Structure formats: C-alpha cells, structure tokens
C-alpha cells in the first residue's frame, strides 16, 4: 500500500508500507479520497510540529469503503461506503461539561494520530458514518468540512428569514453560507479574492469585496437597515475580527469559526453597547455529520462545485505546493486508491 508521509520542512514523501494490524473495535478502510484542509496546510508549513509525530501520515477528510472488520464491531459490512468523523475522545475531564467532541483530552485523528492520506487506514468503528448509495465517494470526502459548517450554523441558531454575514469565502466560509441559505436565511459573503467571489455568485450567493466597499454599509443596505442577525468570522484575519462587531444588530450573534492562534484586539465596547453574543464553534458532533450527509445526498449543497482539483496520492507534494501558489483554490482532494 501507499502512504503520503509528512517529514517536516514542507516535505511529503510517498512510501510503500504494510497494512496495520486490525485491533478489536477497529475497521480497516480502503481510502477513496482524502481532502486537504487548512489544518493540513498549517502542518505543511511546520506550524503544528509540536502535535504531529514526524514522520507521520496526516489527513482527516476521508471517504472510503470498509475493507476489513475487527472483533467486537457490529452493524458494518465489508464494502460499506463511509465518511470518518476523526475525533478520539480521551478520559473525561470534569470541565468537559459532557462535550466530549471538544474534551480536554480529545485527540484529533489525522493530526494527533495517524491520518488518512494512505491507501488503507485503521480507525475506530465509532467514527464511521454511512454514506448513501446516491452520494459519490468523491463528494463523500466533502462531508467532514460540510459537517463543520452544519455545526457552525447550528450553534449560531440561524433561522429562516434572518440576515447572515459571512466574513471569508474560503471552503468553510462558502459551506457556512450555503448551509445558512438552506436554512432559509438571507446570506452575504465578504471576500477579497475575485475568483472566489465569482464562484460564490455562480452559486447564487450575494457578495461584497471589503477592499472596494464599506462592509458595514453594505450589510445595512442588504438588511434594509436591520443589520445582521448572525455574523460568522471565517477569515482568520485581524480585519475580520475588527469588522465583525460592526455588523450585528442589537443582541446579534457572532460565531467565531476561524482559528486565531494568537490573541487579537477585539472591540469589547461593541459587545457592551449592543449586548452582542460571541459563540465559539469547533469541529462537530455526530448529529452534524448526519445532517451533512442528508444535505449532500438530497443535492441541497453543491459540493462538486467546490472541488478545485483531484490528484493522485503520489502527487501529494505538488498539491500542497499548488495550494500555496493558488490562494483562489477551494477544495483539493487526493485520490488514495
């Protein structure tokens, strides 16, 4: 079997490796596709070397077919099509508040442990979600990021008829916008990249380029003066953090989706003055995966339109270099078998 191994220093190598021994409670997957996400790119840049056990196979946005089943696994059969929810809860901590998807001792499979950029991958059976027959494995690799968006929109309590502003039109921002629209919300995306703006508009989404127009004024016009009920900060930029407090109505909600690894200045006065609510949103829960699969299977979210390129696993190094050189790209998939 083939594995794409991260060796540090912006380097991936394709290696021949043996299938892992199957443990009780695990299944062996024949990996079809593995998406490359922003976290994988952070790993490529060396920003997460303290978590990754170099050399290591990474990757967590996986669609696959079951190849073998370990002892004590029920409800699954060889050949079943699945997506993987790559979370491994650790020992429960009193501070977890029954939220084991963000537990203190959580391990993220594909970052903290071996990931899916390989031909065969062993994972705990509890991580699997069944893919329906009418959903392709290619689209199945998009279920994990779509589940992120479903989780974000759910925590933002988006309702039909509300006005939603999404700051950042990358893959997750675009999916958040599409899921919010599916809920019946009126959605406006703020994005600076012309190619991504064109894609959003081709999907019927309203856009604004904040480098060309005043975003707060555009949200006011879009909402007939009411301003946004919900704002999603997905850009990960200081500009996004600065403007996010200017967009909500009184008692509006701001959902922090982007990872801001370093502290950034935030206009706390606006939270006081307008009684705003800030909501953190991280990863997903099982119900978010099930919603994502249902939306994709029903054709409610045009997943294929967000796939920029599909490349063989052997071209993994070139794919990461391509992502660095093409900021307009959306979702890149590696075909693993």
Order of alpha helices (4+ residues) and beta strands (2+ residues): beta-beta-beta-alpha-beta-beta-beta-beta-beta-beta-beta-alpha-alpha-beta-alpha-beta-alpha-beta-alpha-beta-alpha-beta-alpha-beta-alpha-beta-alpha-beta
